[in-house]
């Protein structure tokens, strides 16, 4: 099993004819992901060459004007959004209105107002569409499906669940533990307003019978990690290890992600580390140290 994304998932790509959408569509398909449709307004009826650039001669991917048309004709149940930031709000709303169960928003630079608006819109519509992101690497269930920009060849299928604010640290952790493998890796993004949270993934991994242990990667800014710690204490029985990026970040300075800003003593890496350790989560001093903590847990099982 896996969480949110599996081998039965049928992917549509909003922005498939753009440079990023096209490149990553080919990469996803080369990894075995079932990409069934693309959406670019005004280009309905065209097809997209879904080959991987190495002579793959799979059937081209049909392009539709709307998400509704794509879902109706292909049964797509996951949307991956690569459209420019100024169009992202409309793209998410279209996926929500169509009732797509999972919407993965890769686009970066989306204004916080727009992200807040489409998150609230999805909530008002009954939360039938799970939003991952924005400004995230996506989600990968190794050996099953890959929706987004996470490299497909850096790890193997296994029984560790991973949820991370950082894309690059997601990749590093996947690679360091490639011999053990992962059930699902979720990059939730580091913007101030995101859809799926650490807690959402912790709950899903706790309920997944084929996930044995969980890695949670956070970073400075906000209180998401503290809230996750409280949730772990009350609801998670599987072993969890963590890492918090940003111990050396200057106070009051945004570091990479728009949400990674510390104000006074709020949102510091030390505070997050202490909150996690208080509820029994082992927190590594480095990403490699965190991987080693997980390796020890899995060896003991």
C-alpha positions in Angstrom: 0.0 0.0 0.0 0.9 3.7 -0.1 -0.8 6.9 1.0 -2.6 9.3 -1.4 -0.9 7.9 -4.6 -0.6 4.3 -5.9 -0.3 2.2 -9.0 -4.0 2.7 -9.8 -3.7 6.5 -9.8 -4.5 8.1 -13.2 -2.6 11.4 -13.6 -3.5 14.5 -15.6 -1.1 17.4 -16.0 -2.3 21.0 -16.0 0.2 22.9 -18.1 1.4 19.8 -20.0 2.4 21.8 -23.1 4.7 24.2 -21.1 8.4 23.6 -20.8 8.3 22.4 -17.2 5.0 20.5 -17.5 6.2 18.7 -20.6 9.6 17.8 -19.3 8.4 16.4 -16.0 5.5 14.6 -17.7 8.0 12.7 -19.8 10.0 12.0 -16.7 7.0 10.8 -14.7 5.9 8.5 -17.6 9.4 7.1 -18.0 9.2 6.1 -14.3 6.0 4.1 -14.9 3.5 6.7 -13.8 0.1 6.4 -15.5 -0.2 9.8 -17.1 -3.5 9.7 -19.0 -4.2 13.4 -19.9 -3.0 16.9 -20.2 -4.9 20.2 -19.9 -4.0 23.4 -21.7 -6.8 25.8 -22.5 -7.0 26.4 -26.2 -5.1 23.3 -27.1 -7.8 20.7 -26.7 -7.7 18.0 -29.4 -4.0 18.1 -29.7 -1.7 15.3 -28.3 1.5 15.4 -26.3 4.4 13.2 -27.1 4.7 11.3 -23.8 7.9 9.5 -24.7 10.8 9.7 -22.4 13.3 11.0 -24.9 15.0 7.6 -25.3 12.8 6.2 -28.1 9.8 5.4 -26.0 6.9 5.0 -28.4 4.0 4.9 -26.0 0.7 6.3 -27.2 0.7 10.1 -27.1 -1.2 11.8 -24.3 -4.4 13.6 -25.3 -4.7 17.3 -24.4 -8.0 18.8 -23.3 -9.2 22.4 -22.9 -10.6 21.8 -19.4 -10.0 19.5 -16.4 -13.7 18.5 -16.6 -13.2 17.2 -20.2 -10.0 15.4 -19.2 -11.6 13.6 -16.2 -14.8 12.7 -18.1 -12.9 11.1 -21.0 -9.9 9.5 -19.2 -11.0 8.9 -15.6 -8.1 10.9 -14.3 -8.1 11.2 -10.5 -4.9 13.1 -9.8 -4.0 16.5 -11.1 -0.4 17.8 -11.1 -0.2 21.6 -11.7 2.8 23.1 -13.5 1.1 26.3 -14.7 2.7 29.8 -14.1 1.9 31.3 -10.7 -0.5 33.9 -12.1 -2.7 31.1 -13.4 -2.4 28.7 -10.4 -5.4 29.9 -8.5 -7.7 29.3 -11.4 -6.1 25.9 -12.1 -6.6 24.7 -8.6 -10.2 25.9 -8.6 -10.9 24.1 -11.8 -9.5 20.8 -10.3 -11.6 21.4 -7.1 -14.8 22.1 -9.1 -14.3 18.9 -11.1 -13.9 16.9 -7.9 -10.4 15.6 -8.6 -9.5 13.7 -5.4 -5.8 14.8 -5.3 -4.3 18.0 -6.6 -0.5 18.4 -6.5 0.6 22.1 -6.9 4.2 22.2 -8.0 4.2 25.9 -9.0 6.3 28.2 -6.9 5.9 32.0 -6.3 2.1 31.8 -5.8 1.0 34.8 -3.7 -0.1 33.8 -0.2 -3.4 35.5 -0.8 -4.1 33.1 -3.7 -3.0 30.0 -1.8 -5.2 31.0 1.1 -8.1 31.6 -1.2 -8.0 28.3 -3.0 -7.3 26.4 0.2 -10.5 28.0 1.7 -12.4 27.3 -1.5 -11.5 23.6 -1.4 -12.6 23.5 2.3 -15.9 25.2 1.5 -16.5 22.6 -1.2 -16.3 19.9 1.4 -12.5 19.0 1.2 -13.2 16.5 -1.5 -9.9 17.5 -3.1 -6.7 17.0 -1.2 -4.2 19.7 -2.1 -0.5 19.1 -1.8 1.7 22.2 -2.0 2.0 24.7 -3.4 5.7 25.2 -4.1 6.4 21.5 -3.4 8.2 18.6 -5.2 5.1 16.5 -5.2 4.5 12.9 -4.0 6.1 9.6 -4.9 5.2 6.1 -4.0 8.3 4.2 -5.2 7.5 1.3 -7.5 4.0 2.6 -8.0 3.6 6.2 -9.1 5.3 9.5 -9.1 3.4 12.8 -9.3 5.6 15.9 -9.4 9.4 16.5 -9.7 10.8 14.0 -7.2 13.5 11.9 -9.0 12.2 8.3 -9.5 15.6 6.6 -9.4 17.0 7.6 -6.1 15.3 5.1 -3.8 13.4 1.9 -3.7 10.0 0.6 -2.5 10.0 -0.1 1.2 8.2 0.5 4.5 9.3 4.0 5.6 6.9 7.0 5.3 8.4 10.4 4.7 6.8 13.9 5.0 9.0 16.9 4.4 8.8 20.7 4.0 12.0 20.7 2.0 12.4 19.3 -1.5 16.1 18.8 -1.4 16.0 17.2 2.0 13.3 14.9 0.7 15.7 13.7 -2.0 18.6 13.4 0.3 16.6 11.3 2.8 15.3 9.1 0.1 18.8 8.5 -1.3 20.4 7.8 2.1 17.8 5.2 2.9 17.5 3.7 -0.6 18.5 0.3 0.6 15.6 0.2 3.0 13.0 2.0 0.9 9.9 4.0 1.3 6.1 3.4 1.1 5.4 7.0 0.1 7.4 10.3 0.2 5.3 13.5 0.4 6.9 17.0 -0.1 4.3 19.3 1.4 6.1 22.6 0.6 7.4 25.4 2.7 5.1 28.3 1.9 3.2 30.0 4.7 -0.1 28.5 3.5 -0.2 24.9 2.3 -2.8 22.3 1.8 -1.7 18.9 3.2 0.2 19.2 6.5 2.6 17.2 8.6 -0.3 16.0 10.6 -2.4 14.9 7.6 0.6 12.7 6.5 1.3 11.4 10.0 -2.3 10.3 10.3 -2.3 8.6 6.9 1.0 6.8 7.6 -0.2 5.7 11.0 -3.2 4.1 9.3 -1.2 2.5 6.5 -0.5 -1.1 7.4 2.6 -1.2 5.1 4.3 1.8 6.7 6.4 0.7 9.7 8.1 4.0 10.7 7.9 7.7 9.8 10.4 10.4 9.0 9.3 14.0 9.5 11.4 16.9 8.1 10.6 20.4 9.2 12.2 23.8 9.2 12.2 27.1 11.0 9.2 29.3 11.0 5.6 28.9 12.2 4.5 26.2 14.6 3.6 23.3 12.3 6.3 21.0 13.9 5.1 21.8 17.4 1.5 21.0 16.5 2.8 17.8 14.8 4.5 16.9 18.0 1.3 17.2 20.0 -0.5 15.1 17.4 2.2 12.4 17.6 1.9 12.3 21.4 -1.8 11.6 21.2 -2.3 9.6 18.0 0.9 8.0 16.6 2.2 4.7 17.8 4.7 4.0 15.1 8.3 5.2 15.6 9.0 8.7 14.3 12.3 10.4 13.7 12.7 14.0 12.6 15.0 16.7 11.4 14.6 20.5 11.6 16.4 22.7 9.1 17.6 26.1 10.0 19.6 26.0 13.3 22.1 28.6 11.9 19.5 30.9 10.2 19.7 34.5 11.3 16.7 35.7 13.3 14.1 37.5 11.3 15.5 36.5 7.9 13.5 34.4 5.4 15.6 31.4 4.4 14.6 29.9 1.0 10.9 29.2 1.8 8.5 32.0 2.3 7.3 30.3 5.5 10.8 29.9 7.0 11.1 33.1 9.0 11.7 33.3 12.7 10.3 36.1 14.9 11.9 36.3 18.3 11.7 32.9 20.0 8.8 31.8 17.9 9.5 29.2 15.2 13.1 28.5 16.1 14.7 25.2 15.2 15.6 24.6 18.9 12.0 25.1 20.0 10.8 22.6 17.4 13.5 20.1 18.3 12.6 20.3 22.0 8.9 19.8 21.2 9.6 16.7 19.2 12.0 15.2 21.6 9.6 15.8 24.5 7.1 13.3 22.8 9.7 10.7 22.0 10.7 11.7 18.5 14.4 11.2 17.9 15.8 14.4 16.1 19.0 14.1 14.2 21.6 16.9 14.3 22.0 16.5 10.5 20.0 14.9 7.7 22.5 12.0 7.7 22.2 11.7 11.4 18.4 11.5 11.1 18.8 8.8 8.4 21.0 6.8 10.8 18.4 7.1 13.6 15.8 5.6 11.2 18.3 2.9 10.1 18.7 1.8 13.7 14.9 1.6 14.1 14.4 -0.5 11.0 17.3 -2.8 12.0 15.6 -3.5 15.3 12.3 -4.5 13.8 
